[in-house]
Amino acid sequence: MPSSAAGRALPVALVLVAGLLLTGCATSPRYQRSADGVIEVAASTSVWGSILGQLGGSHVRASSIVSRPGADPHAYEPTPADARTIARSRLFVVNGVGYDPWASRAVTASPDRDRLVIDVGRLVGTPADGNPHRWYSPADVATVVAAISAGLARVDPADAGYFASRRQHFETVELAGYHRLIADIRARYAGSPIGASESIVAPLAQALGLDLLTPAGLLRAVSEGSEPSPADKATSEAQLRRRAVRVYVYNSQNATPDVAAQLAAARQAGVPVVAVTETVNPPRASFQQWQVSQLEALRAALAGSVR
């Protein structure tokens, strides 16, 4: 999504931030700085934690509870140290939509009327049974960026100008390559059929204009850890064997036996395979570095596929 569109998301996000989606007192809350002068903020996963840290810059200390690429954010068990991180945060970002229920429970366990909590799923209007992988939707990323920036200004009103500057730089400079790749893939390959291992791919496929042919029931089942129907598995593997899809995209952090069978079918048929992850990979990369790397791999696979 171009940065100009991201800018247009600000009024909506500001209304939401001021209303239901940030919990805290109605007036400007007190805020606390650590001994070195920064505000503690945190996110349930490194996906939103990377963005939070970049928007906060030198005025915040940002922590991500789940950051290891091998960790499963769905089933994560927070440690006492994680609980302390959440308890001392002035702003905390949860993904919501049932993706990280442990994070919401931790917030409830350490109530603080002055802590602001951004629930991404509620912010972007995803229903309770909807697709939780909102960071793969460029439009939703833009909305979250606006909400985080507004939230930072709310917990630290004296530095609102600094946070506004950080947001502008992030959208126009840091996300420039991300936006260019999205526009380029959509312009070149919109309508191209692809297959996928689970629903994590669906928001990105929609944004890129790609035709995701894998049965929706299989995508949802694998994402939720349940057993896909035999009919859906047969359909997916037949699509791969017949090369009905140009590329197969799979979540390498959720390689179930069913996914392994799909991977084998794709490789045997010569369908290019692209891996994506649920958390930032490698761990020290930024959100945009991670996303650009995956988008470049997808573009190369689409370019190299033979139709």
Summary of the structure (lengths in Angstrom):
residues: 307
radius of gyration: 19.8
end to end distance: 27.8
largest distance: 62.1
contacts: 1045
relative contact order: 0.13
helix: 55%
strand: 12%
